[in-house]
Amino acid sequence: MFVSPLFEVEEKSGANFGEFAGWNMPMTYSSYQEEHLAVRNSVAVFDLSHMGRLRVKGRAEELEELIAKELNGSTGQMIGPTAFLNDRGGFIDDVMTYKISDSDFLLVTNATNREKVIKWIKSNSSLDVEDLTFSLAMIAIQGKKVKEIFNVDEIPHMTFKLNVSYMGMKVFLLSRSGWTGEDGIEVWAEPEIAGVIFTKLAQNGVKPAGLVTRDSIRQEMGYLLYGEDIDESVTPVEARYWVFSLSKGFVGKDAIVEQLRNGVSKIRFGFKMKKGMRVIPRRGMEVTSLGSKVGYVTSSTFSPFLNRVIGMGYISPQHFFLGYSTTVEIRGKTYEIKMDDFPFI
């Protein structure tokens, strides 16, 4: 199992560790409810060092053929989210792309897919792939008051800078994407420097937050988690995850075009439970309508901000009645859920 490069720093901050995608990472520090509300009402800092960080060099045309979205943005632009798809249009991984130049890109992959993406690129192109995951840590400062606390105006939304100073220290990358639905910045730096930054942030009132909070935050926005909500058997059309550009060719495009033309047999939907209901539907539980199975749950959580259980899953398009209530079976009992759309906040 891999260990976060910030383990010692986070342990001193009171982190409770657990396994995720082969990594020993902070799950919580206090309670995920407190950490979640810190993002929505103030600011929090996350360790995302488990995610894959790759540098890809070579002909942009080769990367264009493998990745689903056009990469013709300006230098210094973040392009994404986008994805690598298989021949059937299923997700090999969804990724964020950073354009350094026409022949030099950075990619952030899901932790569980880092090696798979490296192998996919190398086996389908002559591109050079450098794995930066273990030489650089990655932290994210996210929250409603990021702009009040930090000077982020010098980095426009969805842009990045390389080899700059942050909090008086040189970092490899500084970007601004706000993946929580709030404003935010992301920092890639050598582990020792990232650890100092993390400690300074915590000492100055920025609340450390773990991966449990990252999960509850992303579900409020309707963002998907690989291995839960998408995988190689699910396409962007079914997931309603618009990570592709039909103006170019890419692996999996034919399958995407066919689905857009002829429709799909399942589609991702969101749901809310009534306030006061604290039972959590788990992955694979059946969604039913008047006793008939019409779909299934992929992920769910209790939202401290909304004070109710929320989640997502897949349902037959014929039964996707937005705003109407259907039911989910949990341990033999039936509970009402209201079909809703993303984001929930």
N, C-alpha and C positions, 0 to 999 in steps of 0.2 A: 504493500500500500504506500502511495506517495503521501508526503506530509507537507502541509503548507509551509513555505519558507518563512512565514511570519509567526510560526507556532509559539515560540518563546514569548514574543511580544504580546500575542493574543492571550496566552495563558495568564500572563500578569494582569491582563485587563478583565479576567474572569470568564473567559470563553469556555463553553461546554462543547466538546468536540464530538464528532461522529463521522461515519463513513459516507461519502457520496461519490459515486462514479470512480471508485478506486482511490480516493483521496481522503485523508483525515483532515477535516475542515471544521471551522466554528459553526455550530448549528444555532446556538443562542448565546447571549451574554447575560441578560437579565430575564425578560420574558419577550417572546416574539411580539406580543401585543404592544408593549412599550416601544420596542424597536420599530415596529411598523408605523406607529403613530408619530414617532420622531421623524420619519421620512415625510409623512403627509403634512406635519405641522411645523417642522423645523429642519433638521439635517442629520444624516447618519453616514457612517463609513462602513463599507463592505470590503472583505477580502475576496477577490475573484481569481486568485492565482491558480486555481484548479483548471480554469478554462484554457484551451489550447491557444498559443500565440505563434503564428508561423510567418515567415518572410518568404515571399515567392518572387523569383526573378526570372526574366525571360521575355519572350514575345507575348505582348498583351493579347494578340489574336488567339493564342493557345489557351490562355486562361478564359477568354471570352467563350470559347467553345465548350468549356466545362461548367461554367457558372451561369446561373439563370438570368441575371440582371445585367444590363449594359454597364460597362466600366469606363465610360467616356467622360466621367466627371473631371473637374479641375484637380490639379495637384493640391494635396492637402485636404481633400474631400473624403468624408466617410460615405461609403456607398452600401446601402443595405437597410434592413437585413435582406440578404439574398440566400441562395442555396446551391448546393450540388445535388443533382437529382440522378436517379438511375434511369434505365431505358424505359421503365414503366411510369416514370414521373414521380416515383416515391422519393422521400427525403433521405439522401445519404447523410446530410447535415444542413442545418441552417447556420449561416455565418455572417459576420460583419466584415466588410472590406475597407481597407485604408489605402488610398492611392498616393504613393510617394512620387512616382513618375510613370511614364508610359510603359516602363519595363520593370517596375519595382512596386510590390504591393505587400501589405500586411493583412493577415486574416486572423480573426478570433473564431475559434470553433468551440463546440460543446466539449466538455472534458471527456465524455465517454467516446467521442468520435475523433479525437486528435490523430491517433495512429491510422485510423481508417481513411481520413481525409488526405493525410500524407501519402499513403499508398495509392489512393485514387488518382491524385494529381500525377504522381511519378509514373504510374502504369499507363496513363492516358495522354502524356505529353512529354516534352523534353525540358520542362520547366525545372528550375533549381528550387528546392524547398529547404529552408533552414528552420529548425525547431528552436524557438526562443523561450519556450515554456519554462524551462528549468533554470534559465539564466536571468530572467526578469520576473519580478512579482507584479501583480496588478491589483490595485485598489480603486474603489469607486466612491466618491463623495456625492451623495444624492439627497435631495430634499427641497422642500418648498422655499427655504430661506438660504439656499446656496448662494444666490446672487447678492444677498445682504451681507453674508459673512465673507465671501471670497470675491476677488476681482476676476470675474469670468468673461467680461465683455470683450476682452482682447481675443477670445476664441469664439467665433460665431458658432451657432448650433450646427452640428454634424460636420465639424471640421476638426483638424488635429495639427499639432506642431511636434517636431522632433528635436531632441537634444536642447531642451530649454530649462530654465531655472524655475523651480516651484518650491515655495517656502524656504528659499535660500539654498536649495540643493539641486544639482543637475539630475534631470530625469530623462529617460529615453523618449517617452511620448506623453503628451498631455492632450486629451480630447474632450469633447463636450457632446454627449448624446442624450443624457437624461433617460435611461432605459426604464426607470421606475414610473414614468409618467410625470415626474417632477423634473425640475432642472437638475443638472449634475455634470460632474467632470470625472474623467477616468485617468489614472496615472499608471504608466508602466515604468518601473525603475529597478535597479539592482536591489536585491532583498534587503540589504543593510539600510539603504536609503529609504526604501518603502517602509521599513520598520520604524525608522525615526519619524517619518511623516505621519504614520498611523498613530504613534504615541503622542506626538504634538497635537494632532487633531483631537484625540480623546481627552487630553489634558485641557483643551480649550473648549470643551463642552459638546463636541461632536460625538454622538452616541454610536459606539460600535454595534453593528448588526450582523446577524448570522444568516445562514442559508434558509432557515425556516422563514424568516422575514422576506427574503428574496422571493420565495415561492408565493407567499400570500400577497405581496406587492404586485407580482407579475400577473396573478390571476385577476386582480381588480382591473387591470388594463386589458385583459384578454390575450396576454402574450403566452406563447406555447412553450412547453418544455419537451425537449427531445427524449424519447423513451416513454413518455407519458401520453402526450397529446399528438405527437407526430413520430413517424418512423419510416422505414423503407416501404411499408405497405400503404402509406397515406400520401396523397398528392396535395400540392398547394390549392388546387380547386376545391377538393373535399374539405381542406382545412380553412378555406377562405383566408389564405395567407398569401398576399399578393407580392411575391418575391421574385417575379420573373418579368421579362420584357419580350413580348412577341415580335418586336421589330428586329430581332436577331435570332441566330440559330444557337441551340445549346442542347446538350444531352437531356432527353426527356421531353423535348418540346412537342414532338408528335403526339405523345400521350396526353399532354396538357390541352393541345388544340382539339383532340378528339373529345375530351370531356367537356370542354367549353361548348363544343358544337352539339353534342348528344346528351349532355347532362350526366349526373352522378347518382349513385345509389345511397350515398350517405353524405351528410354535410355537418360541419361543426356548429354547435350551438352553445349558448351560455344559459345558465340558470341561477335563480336565487331561491332560497327557502324563506319561509316566514320568519320574522324576528321572534326570538325566543326559542327557536329550534336549534339545538346544538349538535344533533347527530350529523356526522360527516359521511356523505356517499363516497365510496371508494372505487378505485379503478376497476372497470369490468362489471360493475353493478348494472342491472337492467333498468332501462327507462321504458315505462309502459303507458299505454293509452287505452283506457277502458278494458284493461286486462290483456291487451295484445302487446308483445314486445315490439318497440319501434326504434330503439337505440340503446346506447350504453354510455356510462360515465367514464371519462379518462382521468380527471383530476378535480379536486375540490378542497376547500379550506374554509375556516371561519375568518371573516374579514373584521378586524377590530374597528376599522374606519366606518364601515357600513353597519356594523353590529348585527351581522347575519351570515349564514353559510352561503357561499357562492361556489360556482364550479363551471365545468364545461364537459362536453362529450360530443358524440356523433348521433345523429338522428336521420331517419329517412326524410328526404325533402318533402314528401307528401304529408308529413306530420309536423313540419316545422311551422307552427302557428305562433308567430312572435307575439308575446304578450299574454298568451293563453297558458293555462296550467296543465301539466301532465304529472306523472307520478314516477317515483323511483323506489325500487324494492331494496330494503336494507335489512339483512338478517331476518327475512321472512315477513317483515312489516312494510306497509306501503306508506310513503310520505309524499306530500304534494310539493312540486317544484314549479316555479313560474319561468317560462322560456323568456330569455332576455338577450340583448345584444351587447357587444363590447364597445367601448369600455364601460365598466359598471359605475365609474365615478366621473 
